[in-house]
Structures are given as C-alpha cells and as structure tokens.
Amino acid sequence: MKFFVETFGCQMNVADSQEISRYLLSRGLTLVNSREQADCVFVNTCTVRQHAEDKALSYIGRLVKFKKEKKPNQKLIVTGCAAERIQSYICSRFPEVDLVIGAKSIGKFDRTIEKFFKNGSPNQSAENNEEEWFEKEYASLLPDESLTAFVTIMRGCNFSCSYCVVPSVRGREIYRPAVSILKEIREKARLGLHEVMFLGQTVNSYRPKTPNPGDNGNDIVDFADLLRAVRDVSGVSRIRFMSAHPFYMNSRMIQAVSDCQNMISDIHLPVQSGSDRILKRMRRNYTRADFIRQIESLRNAAPHLTITTDFIVGYPGETQADFEQTLSLAKHTHLQSAFCFKYSPRPGTPAAQEPDNVPKEVKEERHAMLLAAIKEK
C-alpha cells in the first residue's frame, strides 16, 4: 500500500507526521510524494488560527473531489488539532473521509490504524487516550530529515491563556519518558542528524513522572537535566527547542543553557505583549519586568545567544498605550526577530467571548509598525 502525508501547522505537527510516516514504513507501506499516487492519504491539520483550519478543510475538499471522480477506493484519514476540535463537523461535511484521529489520540496511532486497516468502518472517529506514546523504529531517515532531529518530549498545556485553543485540542500536559527520548536521539544521531529540536507546547515545563537515569548518572527530573543529558550524547552538536514558556525560564534552566552554551545558540521565548494589563488579560502568568529579567539573565549566562519571540497585536481591549508598551519592548530588548500576529478569535476560548473591538485597519497598522521596529533592530 502506498501512502502520502500532507501537513499543516507547526513543528509539532511536522513531528507527528514524521511519527506517522515512520510507523507506516515499519509496517511495510511505501511513502510516495504525491496524493494522486497514494492508496491512503493522511491530512495532519492545524487549528491555532482560523486561516490554518480553513486551508486544511479546503485541501480535504479537493481530496474528496479527486476520490469521488478518480480514485473511489483511496482512503482519506484526517489527523491533528482541527481533527480534534471539529471531528463531528469533518465527518458530516465529508462523509468520504474514512477515519478522523484527533490530536489527543496520536499516542495510540499504531493501534488505531491497525484496527482501521483490519476492520475499518467508514467515517469513524478514534477514541482519544492522552497518556500514551507509541514507539517508532529509526532504521533510516525520512525524505524530509536532512539535518534536524525533531523530538517531541511532551504534549498538551496546563495553562489557560485566554486566546489559545491548544489546551482544548491537545489536552493536559503529558511527558515522554526520558529513556525513550534519549534512545531516539542516539539513534537519529547515528543516522547523521546532529541537531536536536525538542518540541512541546510548553517544552521547558518537561518533568517526567518517574525520573530516569541519565548518561551522567543523575536523575532527569526536569528540562534542565534533559538538556545536560543530551549535551553528552555522541554525535549531537546543536540543541534547539520550541516553544519555551517564560514562566518556566527559571534559574535551573538558565544555568543549563549556560552549561550547554556551546550547543545552544538561539532561544525562542514567546512574550505576546509588552503591556502588563494585556498580559494579565491574556493569563500569561508573568509581567513585562519578569520577561526583561529573563532576557538579561539568559544573555549574562550565554552572551552569544540569539533570542526571538512572538507578539500578538489587536487583542480585545488593546489600547494605543498598550501597543506602545509592546513596541518599546520590541525595540529595547534587542530581540533578533519575532513572529508577529494579528489577533483573531478562536471558538471556545475566553477571549472569543469578549468584543473584538480593535478595528481591522488598526490591527493592520499596529502589525506593520511592529514588524518595521523588529526589522530595524
């Protein structure tokens, strides 16, 4: 059987798609590079913004049309965050979709897909089980693996940021056993992937349920310990991670960055706003001053460090004074770059219940000003 995977969204979705591909290859399926060639097409969806969700739904619509007109026996399987949030809608709008696997069910993908291939009923939804991780084989590299080993170490989020849909579609935080993480890194380093990219919704909140012995003889109890353990893995020359949360950028982690500074050259630390009033309304659990102190501590620990961030402009109730605080933070913290987003409401989030009272043209203007300030620096 030939399969094809189309991925929408973030690096974690890319990593999930790689896990799916690796498992299917171990089963003897063949990965092809076009949906037309495939007997089975997987669509890994995103829902963090409405535009990303709409793109995935449009793509599924085109697949359904192709299936009805050209390849009626082709299997269509939809996975990921949008699959979690709107499972029922996908099944009702696209009855030609054979299986929907939400993001919370990725940990039992192997058993779900085996059951489907054996007894698959049309348009079914997989049951979720957030507490599982399925193990993969690393006999060879995938076509899209050339430098960086994407390694998911945790899933879910325990925060409740007012604008974010991720906790509802990814669930509460679960942490992968450290032994499994180190095994994957060693095997991928052996295959020639010398850069490790740790992935997680709040990646630096990592803390395994049961500490596992690290290579250095110490127990791995948090993300700082994991960084040091990977530093000692033969063949690994660079460590990166996405996305860190400022709340967990504590002294232990900053010291670990210092200890590994020959391998860590950049950190992405999303701040979202420079206004304490907006940060509080966003439920971000830190202040502007906290973020500035963290930036200063990181640069003292590793002077060469490149630091990037995320900003959201036009959050409900954001005044010009609030935006000026964001603009000044961007200018005076000497961030190397930033992803800047215009706020858009996500269904089911607290912010979506508030009036979206910043006009579109104001969002556009603030977005352009912020981008220009980042580019100038």
VENCOR-V794852 format. One record per backbone hydrogen bond with DSSP energy under -0.5 kcal/mol. NH is the residue of the N-H (numbers start at 0). CO is the residue of the C=O. If there is no record, write none. Layout:
{{NH,CO} {NH,CO}}
//
This chain:
{{2,29} {3,39} {5,41} {7,43} {13,9} {14,10} {15,11} {16,12} {17,13} {18,14} {19,15} {20,16} {21,17} {22,18} {23,19} {24,20} {25,21} {26,22} {27,24} {28,23} {29,0} {31,2} {36,33} {37,33} {38,1} {39,1} {40,74} {41,3} {42,76} {43,5} {43,41} {44,42} {44,78} {52,48} {53,49} {54,50} {55,51} {56,52} {57,53} {58,54} {59,55} {60,56} {61,57} {62,58} {63,59} {64,60} {65,61} {66,62} {67,63} {68,64} {69,65} {70,65} {73,70} {74,38} {76,40} {77,98} {78,42} {79,100} {80,44} {83,79} {84,80} {85,81} {86,83} {89,85} {90,86} {91,87} {92,88} {93,89} {96,93} {97,75} {98,75} {99,123} {100,77} {101,99} {102,79} {104,101} {105,102} {107,104} {108,105} {111,107} {112,108} {113,109} {114,110} {115,111} {116,112} {117,113} {118,114} {119,115} {123,97} {123,120} {125,99} {128,103} {131,128} {144,141} {145,143} {148,194} {149,147} {150,148} {150,196} {152,198} {153,198} {154,173} {156,170} {161,281} {163,160} {167,164} {168,164} {168,165} {169,165} {170,165} {170,166} {173,154} {175,152} {180,176} {181,177} {182,178} {183,179} {184,180} {185,181} {186,182} {187,183} {188,184} {189,185} {190,186} {191,188} {192,187} {193,191} {194,146} {195,237} {196,148} {197,195} {197,239} {198,150} {199,241} {202,199} {202,242} {204,201} {205,202} {210,208} {211,219} {213,217} {216,213} {219,211} {220,218} {222,205} {225,221} {226,222} {227,223} {228,224} {229,225} {230,226} {231,227} {231,228} {232,229} {235,232} {236,193} {236,234} {237,193} {238,262} {239,195} {241,197} {243,267} {245,269} {247,244} {248,245} {249,247} {253,249} {254,250} {255,251} {256,252} {257,253} {258,254} {259,255} {260,257} {262,259} {263,259} {264,262} {266,305} {267,240} {268,266} {268,307} {269,243} {270,309} {271,309} {272,270} {275,273} {278,274} {279,275} {280,276} {281,277} {282,278} {282,279} {283,278} {290,286} {291,287} {292,288} {293,289} {294,290} {295,291} {296,292} {297,293} {298,294} {299,295} {300,296} {301,297} {304,301} {305,264} {306,304} {307,266} {308,336} {310,338} {311,271} {312,340} {317,314} {322,318} {323,319} {324,320} {325,321} {326,322} {327,323} {328,324} {329,325} {330,326} {331,327} {332,328} {334,329} {335,306} {336,306} {338,308} {339,337} {340,310} {342,312} {342,340} {348,345} {350,161} {351,348} {352,348} {352,349} {353,350} {356,354} {358,356} {362,358} {363,359} {364,360} {365,361} {366,362} {367,363} {368,364} {369,365} {370,366} {371,367} {372,368} {373,369} {374,370} {375,371} {376,372}}
//
